[in-house]
Structures are given as C-alpha cells and as structure tokens.
Amino acid sequence: MSLNRSSKIKLFATDIDFTLFDYRHGGIPQANLDAIQGLLDQEIVVVFASGRLECGMTEVINHFKHTKGQLFSISSNGTRIRDLRSNKLIFDASLSIDQTRNIARKALDFGLHFSIPQEEIVLCNGFDDGINYDRDVVGLTFKQVEGNLIDAIVTDAEKCSVTAEEHQRESFLTFGTEVFPSVEMIRSHDLFFDLMAEGCSKSNALRRICEHLNIDPQQVAAIGDGGNDIDMLRFAGFSACVANANDDVKDSADVC
C-alpha cells in the first residue's frame, strides 16, 4: 500500500478485508503496517472503514493502540463511528427488532442464510463461505439456531447479513431486489448482502468524520476492494482499489 499524494491529504480511509488485511498471509502485511504508521507520523488522520461488526475490528485496531495520531473506526458499513483515541462513539445507528425479524423471514423464505449479532454472539441458521470467514478469520462467535430463528432475535442490531452458497445464487440475487422500509442493503461481496439502518454507508460515515474534523472531502484518500467501498471511493478526493477488485470497484477508483 502506498500513497504518493500524502502532502495533499489530511485523512486516509482504508477498508480492512482483502485490502489492509490479508488472511492468507497471516493478517496485516508489514508493508501495510508501515504505510499506516507513516501516515500517522505525518499527522494524517487514519480511518479503518469496514463492513465488520465493531467487535470484529479489535485485532486490527490493536496494532495501532500505542501509536500517536488520530484514529477512527467505521464499522458495519457506517452504522458505528468511534474515535479510537478517546474511545468515544460519535455515531450509532441500529436496525430494530421488527426490521431484522422482517428481513430474516424473507431470507428464510428464499432458503438463504441469515446472521445477526445478539449481545456477544451472532445468531445464524447455517454456514457458508461468508459466515465461515467471519467465524474463522474475523473471530466472531456464531450460534446456529436449530429452532425458530425469528423468536431468537430479541435486541436491536448494528446490521444483519444474508449470505448464500453458489447453488443458491439465483435466490440470492432475487432477494437483492427486495425492498425493506428504512433499511439500506448493499452487496458487500459476491454472495454477501449487508443490511443496515437507513442512511448508513461508508461514505456517509466518512462525511460525518470530515465534518467532525473540518476536513474537505478533496483532502481525503480512500482504498478498498468490495461493493461496499464504491460509495467511499467516489466520496474521496483521491481513491484506489486493489488489483483483484471487481470491475465496478475499479471504475470507481482513480488508481488500481
């Protein structure tokens, strides 16, 4: 990861999975750690912008907890924004119990996998590659509900997710045409939909941080790889994507 316009940039936002973080090589490559440290040394604000639940970002954030400089996290595609130095939550939006139950019913009708955080665990009705990644790599604790998943939803949630296996692709894509009141739905990766409270996205979260710090969007650089990064890349004055990103992500970035 490198940024040649650092003298013009005041804030740098990076996606985590498949961008900053490479699970195939044991986590965050040293070159990326050094690049982030270099930005912090130049007093550039660093924002970790992820679709991960906030509790799933701890391992990444811990790499920088003893460094100097301004750090923020955007989790669940913009439903939570935290100042990591003061540990102050500066934005928080959740889906209601009724909203998530409605989404769950529809996902189950399509025969898809539904997952939702509830307190310290994530409830689900089955496992696939997307959920396995969140369990095995991100480190979330899942509990497969054998009975009525709808009744097991008893608290509001940062987000919920609908995932599928390859043989469910047609049903997955059909689900993506559904509209839920006051809910944002984004296709984070190939067979992975995230659903959040209305108005939540990485770009809107980044905009809130810019307003909080009085930074012009043209002084923002961003990098990502997935569908949930597109709006963030378009928001930033300078943007980049990794080489193996999808074409629609490449089309949204200044540099590949």
C-alpha positions as CSV (number, residue, x, y, z in Angstrom):
1,M,0.0,0.0,0.0
2,S,1.4,3.4,-0.9
3,L,0.1,6.9,-1.2
4,N,2.0,9.4,-3.3
5,R,-0.2,12.4,-2.6
6,S,0.3,12.3,1.2
7,S,1.4,16.0,1.3
8,K,-2.1,17.0,0.0
9,I,-4.1,14.5,2.1
10,K,-5.4,15.1,5.6
11,L,-7.4,11.9,6.0
12,F,-6.8,8.3,4.7
13,A,-9.6,5.7,4.9
14,T,-8.9,2.1,4.3
15,D,-11.1,-1.0,4.0
16,I,-9.9,-3.9,6.1
17,D,-10.6,-7.3,4.5
18,F,-8.8,-8.1,1.3
19,T,-7.3,-4.5,1.3
20,L,-5.4,-3.7,4.5
21,F,-5.8,-7.3,5.9
22,D,-4.7,-10.4,4.0
23,Y,-5.8,-13.5,5.9
24,R,-3.9,-15.8,3.5
25,H,-0.6,-14.4,4.7
26,G,-1.4,-14.1,8.4
27,G,-3.2,-10.8,8.8
28,I,-1.9,-7.3,8.0
29,P,1.3,-7.4,5.9
30,Q,4.2,-5.5,7.4
31,A,4.3,-3.2,4.4
32,N,0.7,-2.1,5.2
33,L,1.5,-1.6,8.9
34,D,4.5,0.5,7.9
35,A,2.4,2.6,5.5
36,I,-0.3,3.3,8.1
37,Q,2.4,4.2,10.6
38,G,4.0,6.5,8.0
39,L,0.7,8.4,7.6
40,L,0.2,8.8,11.3
41,D,3.7,10.1,11.6
42,Q,2.8,12.8,9.0
43,E,-0.3,13.7,11.2
44,I,-2.7,12.3,8.6
45,V,-5.9,11.0,10.2
46,V,-6.4,7.3,9.6
47,V,-9.9,5.7,9.4
48,F,-10.5,1.9,9.3
49,A,-13.7,1.6,7.4
50,S,-15.2,-1.9,7.4
51,G,-18.3,-3.9,6.9
52,R,-17.2,-5.9,10.0
53,L,-19.1,-5.6,13.2
54,E,-17.3,-3.3,15.7
55,C,-16.3,-6.2,17.9
56,G,-14.6,-7.9,14.9
57,M,-12.2,-4.9,14.4
58,T,-10.4,-5.3,17.7
59,E,-7.5,-7.3,16.4
60,V,-6.7,-4.9,13.6
61,I,-7.1,-1.8,15.8
62,N,-4.8,-3.3,18.5
63,H,-1.9,-3.0,16.1
64,F,-2.1,0.8,16.5
65,K,-3.3,1.4,20.0
66,H,0.1,2.5,21.3
67,T,0.9,4.8,18.3
68,K,0.4,8.5,18.1
69,G,-2.0,10.2,15.8
70,Q,-5.8,10.4,15.1
71,L,-7.5,7.1,14.5
72,F,-11.2,6.4,13.8
73,S,-13.2,3.3,13.0
74,I,-16.2,2.9,10.8
75,S,-17.9,-0.5,11.5
76,S,-20.8,-2.3,10.0
77,N,-20.7,-0.1,6.8
78,G,-21.2,3.1,8.7
79,T,-23.6,2.2,11.5
80,R,-21.0,3.0,14.1
81,I,-18.2,5.6,14.1
82,R,-15.7,5.6,17.0
83,D,-12.8,8.0,17.9
84,L,-10.3,5.3,18.8
85,R,-8.1,7.7,20.9
86,S,-10.9,8.9,23.2
87,N,-12.9,5.7,22.7
88,K,-15.9,8.0,22.2
89,L,-18.8,6.7,20.0
90,I,-19.6,9.6,17.8
91,F,-22.4,7.9,15.7
92,D,-24.5,4.9,16.4
93,A,-27.5,3.6,14.4
94,S,-29.2,0.2,14.7
95,L,-31.8,-1.9,13.0
96,S,-34.9,-2.5,15.2
97,I,-36.0,-5.9,16.3
98,D,-39.0,-5.6,13.9
99,Q,-36.8,-4.7,11.0
100,T,-34.4,-7.6,11.5
101,R,-37.2,-10.1,12.0
102,N,-38.8,-8.9,8.8
103,I,-35.5,-9.4,6.9
104,A,-35.0,-12.8,8.5
105,R,-38.4,-14.0,7.4
106,K,-37.8,-13.1,3.8
107,A,-34.3,-14.6,3.8
108,L,-35.6,-17.8,5.2
109,D,-38.4,-17.8,2.6
110,F,-35.7,-17.8,0.0
111,G,-33.8,-20.6,1.7
112,L,-30.8,-18.3,2.4
113,H,-28.5,-17.9,5.4
114,F,-29.3,-15.1,7.8
115,S,-27.0,-13.9,10.5
116,I,-27.5,-11.2,13.2
117,P,-25.5,-10.1,16.2
118,Q,-27.2,-10.5,19.6
119,E,-25.2,-9.4,22.6
120,E,-21.9,-11.3,22.5
121,I,-22.8,-13.8,19.8
122,V,-24.0,-13.9,16.2
123,L,-27.1,-16.0,15.5
124,C,-27.4,-17.8,12.2
125,N,-29.4,-20.6,10.6
126,G,-26.5,-22.2,8.8
127,F,-22.9,-21.8,7.5
128,D,-21.4,-20.9,4.1
129,D,-18.1,-19.3,2.9
130,G,-19.1,-15.8,4.0
131,I,-20.2,-16.8,7.5
132,N,-17.2,-19.2,7.8
133,Y,-14.9,-16.2,7.1
134,D,-16.5,-14.1,9.8
135,R,-16.1,-17.0,12.2
136,D,-12.7,-18.3,11.3
137,V,-10.9,-15.2,10.3
138,V,-12.7,-12.2,11.8
139,G,-13.2,-14.3,15.0
140,L,-16.9,-13.7,15.7
141,T,-18.7,-16.3,17.8
142,F,-21.6,-17.9,16.0
143,K,-24.5,-19.9,17.3
144,Q,-26.6,-21.9,14.9
145,V,-30.3,-21.7,15.9
146,E,-31.9,-25.1,15.3
147,G,-35.4,-23.8,16.2
148,N,-37.3,-20.6,15.4
149,L,-34.6,-18.0,14.5
150,I,-37.2,-15.2,14.4
151,D,-38.1,-15.6,18.0
152,A,-34.4,-15.7,19.0
153,I,-34.0,-12.1,17.8
154,V,-34.6,-10.0,21.0
155,T,-32.3,-6.9,20.6
156,D,-31.6,-4.2,18.1
157,A,-28.5,-4.9,15.9
158,E,-25.7,-3.0,14.2
159,K,-26.5,-4.8,11.0
160,C,-27.7,-8.2,9.7
161,S,-26.4,-10.2,6.8
162,V,-27.8,-12.5,4.2
163,T,-25.4,-15.0,2.5
164,A,-25.6,-17.9,0.2
165,E,-23.7,-20.8,-1.4
166,E,-23.1,-20.9,-5.1
167,H,-26.1,-23.2,-5.8
168,Q,-28.3,-20.5,-4.2
169,R,-27.1,-17.7,-6.4
170,E,-30.4,-17.2,-8.2
171,S,-32.4,-17.0,-5.0
172,F,-29.7,-14.7,-3.6
173,L,-29.9,-12.3,-6.5
174,T,-33.7,-12.3,-6.3
175,F,-33.5,-11.5,-2.6
176,G,-31.4,-8.5,-3.6
177,T,-34.4,-6.9,-5.4
178,E,-36.4,-6.9,-2.2
179,V,-37.1,-3.5,-0.5
180,F,-37.3,-3.2,3.3
181,P,-38.7,0.0,4.9
182,S,-35.9,2.3,6.3
183,V,-33.2,-0.3,5.5
184,E,-30.1,0.0,3.4
185,M,-29.0,-3.1,1.6
186,I,-25.6,-3.4,-0.1
187,R,-23.8,-6.3,-1.8
188,S,-20.5,-6.3,0.1
189,H,-19.1,-9.3,-1.8
190,D,-20.2,-11.9,-4.3
191,L,-22.7,-13.8,-2.2
192,F,-22.9,-11.5,0.8
193,F,-25.6,-8.8,1.5
194,D,-25.3,-6.5,4.4
195,L,-28.4,-4.7,5.7
196,M,-28.2,-1.6,7.9
197,A,-30.3,1.3,9.1
198,E,-31.4,3.8,6.5
199,G,-28.7,6.3,5.5
200,C,-25.8,4.2,6.7
201,S,-22.8,3.7,4.4
202,K,-19.1,4.1,4.5
203,S,-19.3,7.4,2.5
204,N,-21.9,8.9,4.9
205,A,-19.8,7.8,7.8
206,L,-16.7,9.3,6.2
207,R,-18.6,12.5,5.6
208,R,-19.6,12.7,9.3
209,I,-15.9,12.3,10.3
210,C,-14.9,15.0,7.9
211,E,-17.5,17.4,9.3
212,H,-16.3,16.5,12.8
213,L,-12.7,17.3,12.0
214,N,-13.5,20.1,9.5
215,I,-11.7,18.3,6.6
216,D,-12.7,18.9,3.0
217,P,-13.6,15.7,1.1
218,Q,-10.9,16.7,-1.5
219,Q,-8.4,16.2,1.2
220,V,-9.5,12.5,1.7
221,A,-7.9,9.5,0.2
222,A,-9.5,6.0,0.3
223,I,-8.7,2.5,-0.7
224,G,-11.0,-0.6,-0.9
225,D,-11.9,-3.7,-2.9
226,G,-15.6,-4.5,-2.4
227,G,-19.1,-3.3,-3.4
228,N,-19.5,-1.7,0.0
229,D,-16.4,0.5,-0.8
230,I,-17.7,2.1,-4.0
231,D,-19.5,5.0,-2.4
232,M,-16.5,5.7,-0.2
233,L,-14.1,5.7,-3.2
234,R,-16.4,8.1,-5.0
235,F,-16.6,10.4,-2.0
236,A,-12.8,10.7,-1.6
237,G,-10.8,13.3,-3.4
238,F,-8.3,10.5,-4.3
239,S,-9.1,6.8,-4.4
240,A,-7.5,3.5,-5.1
241,C,-8.6,-0.1,-5.3
242,V,-6.7,-3.4,-5.2
243,A,-5.8,-5.1,-8.4
244,N,-8.2,-8.0,-7.9
245,A,-11.3,-5.8,-7.3
246,N,-14.4,-6.2,-9.4
247,D,-14.8,-4.1,-12.4
248,D,-17.4,-1.8,-10.8
249,V,-15.0,-1.1,-8.0
250,K,-12.2,-0.4,-10.5
251,D,-14.4,2.0,-12.4
252,S,-15.0,4.0,-9.1
253,A,-11.3,4.4,-8.2
254,D,-8.7,6.8,-9.6
255,V,-5.9,4.2,-9.3
256,C,-6.0,0.4,-9.4
